[in-house]
């Protein structure tokens, strides 16, 4: 009985540390130490408009007829797969939009609030007290790789982080490599690539942590993906509990 107990103890210890190691690998930002107080991430970027974006610009004035001139049907409509037709003003290759009365306005690199102010200023030359509201309507990101639901997802707000995108995709699978998430982004017509380690809280300060329109998030599969060891990891607590009970019985009945 004594020898049997000594056979079980190393196995129990090995499984315990394997479970702890697996938990650390699937936990986001596991370097953050729980403490009182808060850590603040500064410099959260604002969404800026780029060529190819579609803007819904609503212009309201005290004259309903003038308002109808701007808002009945937008100047561009693009059908997105699996969604309704999106209407708005297309930002052309040079970064411009064409508005009634105001004419051509350069919006590339501007925030929606800056566009509101610029359009209102142009309209003020002919239309007094116009209220302008701008919204990006074709904000989409693609999430591919080792996630529950790969696909293209529409973002309803102006700010979306990589965690928001992963949430839409049903989160990463247990077998995914959380320390090597690839972000593909187009900047001025060129493709840029970077990698984020979601086990490291420093990723929260990366300029790629908050996504832009048409970003691609690629989650690389881990080395054990082919074995689909997620079920084994899920069963580890039960296995450890069972072996612990057996070991206790051996010690008690010695």
N, C-alpha and C positions, 0 to 999 in steps of 0.2 A: 504493500500500500504506500509505503514511504517513497519507493521508486516511481510509482504511478503519479504521485503528487508532484514530484520533481519534473516529470515529463510535461505536466499541464502548465506549471508556472511559467516556463519560458515562452510557451505559446500564448498564454494570456497576456504577458508583458508585451510581446511582439505585436499582437493584435491591438492592444491599447495604444501604443505609440503610432501604429499604422493609421488608426482612426483619427488620432490627433493631427498627424501630418496631412491626411486627406482633408480634414476640416479646414486647416490653414490654407490649403491650396484652393478651396472653393469659396473662401470668404473674401469679400471685397474690402480693400484698404485695411488689411489685418495688421498694419504697422501702427495704426492709431491706438493710443493708449487711452482707455476710458478714464476720464477725470472730470472734476467739476470745472465749470467755465466752458468757453467756446473758442474754437479756432476759426478765424475768418479768412476766407479766400478773397483777396482783393483783385480788382481789375477784371470783373466779369464783362466780357465783350458784348456789345450790342450788335444786333443783326444789321448788316449793310447790304444794299441792293446791288446785284450783279447782272450783266447781260443774260437774257434768257428768262429772267424772273417775270412773273405776271403780277401786276399790281391792281388791286381793286381800290380805286380812288373815288370817294363819295364827296361831292361838293354840294353844300346846302346854303341857300340864301333865303332872304325874306320873300323873294319873288319866286313862286312855285314854277312858273313857266321857265325861268332861267335855270332853276335846279333840274328840271326835266331835260333840258338841253344837254346837260352833262351826264346824267345818270340812267337814262332808259335802257340802253344797250351799250356795253363796253366795246372798245375798238378791236378787241382781240378775244377769240375764244379757242381754247385748246382742249381737246378731249384727252383725258388721262385714262389709261387702262383700268377698268374696274371702278371707275368713279363717274360722277356727273360732269357735264361740261363746265370748265372753269372759265369765267369771263373776267376780263380786266385789260389793262394797258400793258402791252408787251415791251419790255426793255430791250431795245435793239442792240446790235453788236457794238455800237459806239457808246452805249450806256444812256441812250435818250428815250424819252417817251413823247408822244404827240397828243396834246390836249386841245379840245375846243377853246377858242378865245386865247388861251395862254400860249398856244403853239408848242414848239419843241423845247423840252426841258431836260437838262442833263441830270441824271439821278444816280449814276454809277458811284458806288462807294458811300452813298448817303444812307442814313437811318430813316425809318418811316416818319419820325417826328421832324427831321430836317426837311424831308420832302413836303410835309404838310405846310411848314413855314414858307418854303420856296414857292410852292404853287399858290398859296394865299397871297403872297407878295406880288406875283405876276398878275393874278386876277384882280388885285386891288386897283390896278390901273384903269379897269373898265367896270368892275363889279365891286361894290362896297360890302364890307362885312361878310365875306364868304367864309364859311366854316369848311375845313378840309380834313378828311380822315383817310388814311392810307393803310392798306393791309396787304401783305404778301399772301397770295392765294394758292401758289403751287409749291409750297415748301414741302419737299419730300426727301427722305433718306432711305437708303437700301441697307438692309442688314443680312449678311450672308454668312455661310459657314456653319459652325457647330452650335446652332441655337435651336430652340424648339420650333419656331415658325419663321424660317427665312422668307424675305420678301421686301417689297417696296412699301413704305408707310408714309402717309400724309401727316404732317405736323400742324396742329391747329393753332399753336401759339407762335410767338416770334422768337422764343428761346427754347432750345431743346439740347439736353446734354446727351452724352453717349449712354448714360444709364437710362434716360428716357427712351432712347431708341431700342436698347436691349429689352426694356420692359414691354414695349410694343411687340417685340419678336418673341415674347414668352420666356425671356432670360436665356442665358447660356446653359448648355447642357453641363452635367457634372464633369464630363470628359474634356471640356474646352480648356484651352490655354489662356487663363486669365491674365497672365503676365506678358502677353504679346498680341494685343488687339490692333489690327491694322486699320488706319483711317486713310482713305483715298479722297483727295479734294482737288478740284480744278480751280486754279488761280490764274487769271489773265490768260486763259487758253492753255495753260500747261498743267499736267498732272503732278500733284505733290503727294508724297507718302510719308507717314509717320507711324510709330508704334507706341501704344500706351500700355503701361503695366497697371492693371486695376487692383493689384495687390498692394500697390504703393500709393499713398495719399498725395504724393507730389503730382500725380496725374491730374488732380483737381485744378492745378494752376496752369496746365498746358493750354495753349491756344486752340488745340484740337479737342479739348474736353467738351466744349460747346460746339454743336454741329452747325453747318451751313447747308443751304439748299443744294440738293444733289450729292451730298457726301455719301460715300460708301463705307460701311463698317464691316470688316471681315474678321470673323472669329476663327482662329486657327484651331484645328482639332489637336488634342493631346496625343502622346505616343500610344496610349492605351485605348484610343477610340475604337479600334477594330474589335476589341474584346467587350466593349460596352460594359465596363465594370461598374457602372452607376448602381446597379442592383446589388452588387457585392458590398459597395460602400453603404448603401441603405440598410443592409442586413448586419453590418458590423456591430451595432449596439446590441442587437439580439444575440449574436454569436458570443460577444464578450460577456453579456449577462448570463448566458447559459453556462459558459466555461467557468465563470466566477462562482456560480451556484454549485457546480460539480466539485470545484476545488474546495469550497467551504464544507461540503458534505464529506469529502475525503479527510479533511483535517479533523472534523468533528468525530467521525467514526473511526479514527485511527486507534 
